[in-house]
Amino acid sequence: MAKFILNTSELDFGKGDYQPVKISTKAELQQKLEDDYNAGIASLEAATEDQLEPNWAIKNNGETMMEWTKYCAIRHALNQATHHRAQLGVYYRLNDIPLPPSYGPSADTKY
């Protein structure tokens, strides 16, 4: 996502700019995550502070829904990953599925 944000000024869902990649296997998902991670790191390492200052927006058919600096848009995207991980944790708890350790042991980790 960092690479996309740094190389564009907006994402307009109404124009069909974003087309999700169709993934059907665990291996494809792992490869996509690895590729996106590497592209993001490379983009951030190459970025200058001046490249992080312009605004970037999420739109729908030209209507601005959210707008931040590119720096803040990247931070927001990273925060979304944490937010959705927390949602998944609630889903696991509600369905009596042990919560896997992500950033160290969870309360369900038995060592």
C-alpha positions as a Python dict, from the first residue, in 0.01 Angstrom:
ca = {
    (1, 'M'): (0, 0, 0),
    (2, 'A'): (287, 240, 73),
    (3, 'K'): (412, 207, -286),
    (4, 'F'): (63, 276, -423),
    (5, 'I'): (11, 580, -199),
    (6, 'L'): (353, 724, -282),
    (7, 'N'): (295, 684, -657),
    (8, 'T'): (-61, 819, -679),
    (9, 'S'): (-264, 1112, -549),
    (10, 'E'): (-587, 924, -482),
    (11, 'L'): (-783, 602, -493),
    (12, 'D'): (-1131, 642, -639),
    (13, 'F'): (-1335, 327, -581),
    (14, 'G'): (-1614, 454, -809),
    (15, 'K'): (-1380, 466, -1109),
    (16, 'G'): (-1266, 106, -1065),
    (17, 'D'): (-904, 212, -1001),
    (18, 'Y'): (-862, -66, -747),
    (19, 'Q'): (-897, -426, -857),
    (20, 'P'): (-819, -681, -585),
    (21, 'V'): (-589, -965, -681),
    (22, 'K'): (-766, -1300, -696),
    (23, 'I'): (-590, -1542, -463),
    (24, 'S'): (-694, -1905, -435),
    (25, 'T'): (-416, -2079, -241),
    (26, 'K'): (-222, -2025, 78),
    (27, 'A'): (101, -2013, -124),
    (28, 'E'): (-39, -1735, -346),
    (29, 'L'): (-144, -1538, -38),
    (30, 'Q'): (197, -1578, 124),
    (31, 'Q'): (368, -1468, -198),
    (32, 'K'): (139, -1164, -234),
    (33, 'L'): (206, -1060, 127),
    (34, 'E'): (581, -1102, 77),
    (35, 'D'): (581, -908, -251),
    (36, 'D'): (372, -623, -107),
    (37, 'Y'): (589, -607, 205),
    (38, 'N'): (910, -586, 0),
    (39, 'A'): (763, -325, -236),
    (40, 'G'): (646, -116, 59),
    (41, 'I'): (982, -129, 236),
    (42, 'A'): (1168, -38, -83),
    (43, 'S'): (930, 252, -153),
    (44, 'L'): (957, 389, 201),
    (45, 'E'): (1335, 359, 206),
    (46, 'A'): (1358, 550, -123),
    (47, 'A'): (1102, 818, -28),
    (48, 'T'): (1205, 1167, 72),
    (49, 'E'): (1019, 1377, 328),
    (50, 'D'): (900, 1599, 42),
    (51, 'Q'): (731, 1297, -120),
    (52, 'L'): (537, 1230, 202),
    (53, 'E'): (393, 1582, 230),
    (54, 'P'): (141, 1601, -58),
    (55, 'N'): (-217, 1506, 15),
    (56, 'W'): (-362, 1169, -81),
    (57, 'A'): (-735, 1092, -87),
    (58, 'I'): (-983, 809, -89),
    (59, 'K'): (-1275, 896, -314),
    (60, 'N'): (-1593, 748, -452),
    (61, 'N'): (-1696, 881, -794),
    (62, 'G'): (-1497, 1198, -734),
    (63, 'E'): (-1638, 1264, -386),
    (64, 'T'): (-1361, 1282, -127),
    (65, 'M'): (-1430, 1045, 161),
    (66, 'M'): (-1098, 1086, 346),
    (67, 'E'): (-786, 1291, 280),
    (68, 'W'): (-451, 1300, 454),
    (69, 'T'): (-90, 1374, 375),
    (70, 'K'): (75, 1072, 214),
    (71, 'Y'): (263, 1016, 539),
    (72, 'C'): (-62, 1003, 736),
    (73, 'A'): (-233, 788, 470),
    (74, 'I'): (44, 529, 501),
    (75, 'R'): (18, 535, 882),
    (76, 'H'): (-360, 494, 854),
    (77, 'A'): (-318, 193, 624),
    (78, 'L'): (-77, 32, 872),
    (79, 'N'): (-316, 102, 1159),
    (80, 'Q'): (-594, -69, 965),
    (81, 'A'): (-395, -394, 974),
    (82, 'T'): (-384, -375, 1354),
    (83, 'H'): (-753, -290, 1369),
    (84, 'H'): (-853, -587, 1154),
    (85, 'R'): (-625, -820, 1352),
    (86, 'A'): (-815, -714, 1664),
    (87, 'Q'): (-1147, -783, 1489),
    (88, 'L'): (-1024, -1129, 1397),
    (89, 'G'): (-926, -1186, 1761),
    (90, 'V'): (-1281, -1105, 1872),
    (91, 'Y'): (-1418, -1345, 1609),
    (92, 'Y'): (-1186, -1618, 1739),
    (93, 'R'): (-1291, -1555, 2099),
    (94, 'L'): (-1662, -1563, 2011),
    (95, 'N'): (-1612, -1896, 1836),
    (96, 'D'): (-1392, -2055, 2103),
    (97, 'I'): (-1090, -2063, 1873),
    (98, 'P'): (-757, -2019, 2055),
    (99, 'L'): (-601, -1686, 1967),
    (100, 'P'): (-268, -1746, 1788),
    (101, 'P'): (41, -1559, 1904),
    (102, 'S'): (125, -1271, 1670),
    (103, 'Y'): (350, -1039, 1865),
    (104, 'G'): (447, -1289, 2133),
    (105, 'P'): (239, -1530, 2338),
    (106, 'S'): (-135, -1477, 2363),
    (107, 'A'): (-344, -1570, 2666),
    (108, 'D'): (-418, -1897, 2485),
    (109, 'T'): (-55, -1992, 2424),
    (110, 'K'): (48, -2296, 2627),
    (111, 'Y'): (422, -2325, 2679),
}
